[in-house]
Amino acid sequence: MITKISPSEFEEKVLKSTLPVLVDFYADWCGPCKMAEPVLDELSNTHQDKIVFVKVNVDEAGEVAGKYGVMSIPTTILFVKGVEIERQVGFAGKEGFETLLTKHLV
């Protein structure tokens, strides 16, 4: 399951997480973001014990998106121990997300 988080929750839920966290930066009006949502939902169920999946609405959390240099959406960023490990800009389909995750998680 993907949890929507607010800017005030970002540090606790992402940066301080003991598990890797995949952050989906999105907006409600973004077509490719809507295409990514069911894929990320499915992956979150598959990897629920290994990775935390969260989403951040850039319209509501512009300061967080700006801090991490999110210039276009969807952008997904994988954080491990509070550090950005890799990012994917745009919707690359299920295979793109799986590649991003499996590359860093054994």
C-alpha positions as CSV (number, residue, x, y, z in Angstrom):
1,M,0.0,0.0,0.0
2,I,1.2,3.5,-0.8
3,T,0.8,6.1,1.9
4,K,0.3,9.7,1.1
5,I,2.5,11.8,3.4
6,S,2.6,15.5,4.2
7,P,5.7,17.7,4.2
8,S,5.8,17.5,8.0
9,E,5.9,13.7,7.9
10,F,8.7,13.5,5.3
11,E,11.7,13.4,7.7
12,E,10.1,10.8,10.0
13,K,8.6,8.5,7.3
14,V,11.4,8.8,4.7
15,L,14.7,10.0,6.1
16,K,14.5,8.1,9.4
17,S,13.0,4.9,8.0
18,T,14.9,1.7,8.8
19,L,13.7,0.3,5.5
20,P,14.3,1.7,2.0
21,V,11.7,4.1,0.9
22,L,10.4,4.8,-2.6
23,V,8.9,8.2,-2.8
24,D,6.5,9.0,-5.6
25,F,6.3,12.7,-6.3
26,Y,3.1,13.3,-8.2
27,A,0.1,15.7,-8.8
28,D,-3.6,14.9,-9.1
29,W,-3.8,16.5,-12.5
30,C,-0.8,14.6,-14.0
31,G,-1.7,11.9,-16.5
32,P,1.5,9.9,-16.3
33,C,1.2,10.0,-12.5
34,K,-2.2,8.4,-12.8
35,M,-0.7,5.7,-15.0
36,A,2.0,5.0,-12.5
37,E,-0.3,4.7,-9.5
38,P,-1.7,1.2,-10.1
39,V,1.8,-0.1,-10.9
40,L,3.3,1.3,-7.7
41,D,0.3,0.0,-5.8
42,E,1.0,-3.5,-7.1
43,L,4.7,-3.3,-6.4
44,S,4.0,-2.0,-2.9
45,N,2.1,-5.1,-2.2
46,T,4.8,-7.4,-3.7
47,H,7.6,-5.7,-1.7
48,Q,5.6,-4.7,1.5
49,D,8.1,-6.2,3.9
50,K,11.2,-4.8,2.2
51,I,10.4,-1.3,1.0
52,V,8.1,1.5,2.2
53,F,6.1,3.2,-0.6
54,V,5.0,6.8,-0.1
55,K,3.6,9.5,-2.3
56,V,4.1,13.2,-2.0
57,N,1.8,15.7,-3.8
58,V,4.0,18.4,-5.3
59,D,1.2,20.9,-5.2
60,E,0.9,20.5,-1.5
61,A,4.6,19.9,-0.7
62,G,6.4,22.2,-3.1
63,E,9.2,22.9,-0.6
64,V,10.0,19.1,-0.3
65,A,9.9,18.7,-4.1
66,G,12.2,21.7,-4.5
67,K,14.6,20.5,-1.9
68,Y,15.1,17.3,-3.8
69,G,15.2,19.0,-7.2
70,V,12.0,17.5,-8.6
71,M,11.5,19.4,-11.8
72,S,9.0,17.2,-13.6
73,I,6.5,14.5,-12.5
74,P,6.2,11.7,-11.9
75,T,9.5,11.4,-10.3
76,T,10.3,8.5,-8.0
77,I,13.2,8.6,-5.7
78,L,14.6,5.6,-3.8
79,F,16.0,6.6,-0.3
80,V,18.1,4.2,1.7
81,K,19.0,5.3,5.3
82,G,17.8,8.8,4.5
83,V,20.1,9.1,1.4
84,E,18.9,9.3,-2.2
85,I,20.2,6.3,-4.0
86,E,18.5,6.7,-7.4
87,R,15.7,8.4,-9.1
88,Q,13.5,7.8,-12.1
89,V,11.8,10.7,-13.9
90,G,8.7,9.9,-15.9
91,F,6.6,6.8,-16.2
92,A,8.7,3.9,-17.5
93,G,6.1,1.2,-16.8
94,K,6.3,-1.7,-14.4
95,E,9.6,-2.9,-15.7
96,G,11.2,0.5,-15.1
97,F,10.1,0.5,-11.5
98,E,11.1,-3.1,-11.0
99,T,14.6,-2.4,-12.4
100,L,15.0,0.6,-10.1
101,L,14.1,-1.5,-7.1
102,T,15.9,-4.8,-7.8
103,K,19.1,-2.9,-8.7
104,H,19.4,-1.8,-5.2
105,L,17.7,-4.5,-3.2
106,V,19.1,-7.9,-3.0
